[in-house]
């Protein structure tokens, strides 16, 4: 019988190490043709929208979808439905807010593993929300990070982020008063905001920097200015077709002729060895994260299997 997994169940099982391994494998499956991803669809309503994203990974035995409704004034809740690619039967329904947070961080971690310099040790984080936390955690898992800086608009938020992440990661995380100071000479830059105007200027970047831009997953959101995109020697995204629909950081530079879609590389091609994530130590590299259903499905399947082994979850009556 299928099971239902709550946020608490997911939290007991899912670790960043598990997510990094699983998300990397999902891109390897894409590279091998053993998985497919359908770009996110958005159905607009007067007070919000329904978001729906689907995929299938026969190589991992899972297919399904994630959906989440957005209504102004109410919290957003994410739900993941997993089915077997062998039998078609429903395996699990999963509350997926925390799962999405962790897998989003893991995707940037995978990109960092393939695109950042091996000796990268410092990070600048623009944004201090809950998603920024797993972004920094994932980067620290794949590189020997010794220090980080964080900037966001509200001083109390960035101060809390710095204190919490210093304690949880065991590195020096300091809050700073501007985006420019935050990213100055940083080896890795993370942007995780809901901004509609650029929060990262290309003129601030040093040669050799790797950027994880993870917030602009809607055509109305922009985190990078055109100069940051222009200066990026390698531009990678988790899915080009999805980026063409909703990546504000790339849509507008493409319109202005700063970059062409033919220059953008799929992360699966980097993981699969068909493309390089970095050509030299001086390259500025950019990963644009949109968030794929496939990442949710493979991570959810890993959580489901572990839950079955541990006897976690509620049996559903069908």
Secondary structure, DSSP 8 states (H G I E B T S, - for coil): --EEE-HHHHHHH--HHHHHHHHHHHHHHHHHTS-EEEEEEEEEETTEEEEEEEEEETTTTEEEEEEEEEETTS--EEEEEEEETTT--EEEEEE-HHHHHHHHHHHHHHHHHHHS-TT--EEEEE--SHHHHHHHHHHHHHS---EEEEE-SSHHHHHHHHHHHHHHH-SEEEE-S-HHHHHTT-SEEEE----SS-SB-GGG--TT-EEEE-S--STT---B-HHHHHH-SEEEES-HHHHHHH-HHHHHHHHTTS--GGGEEEHHHHHTTSS-S-SSTT--EEEE----HHHHHHHHHHHHHHHHHHT-SEE---
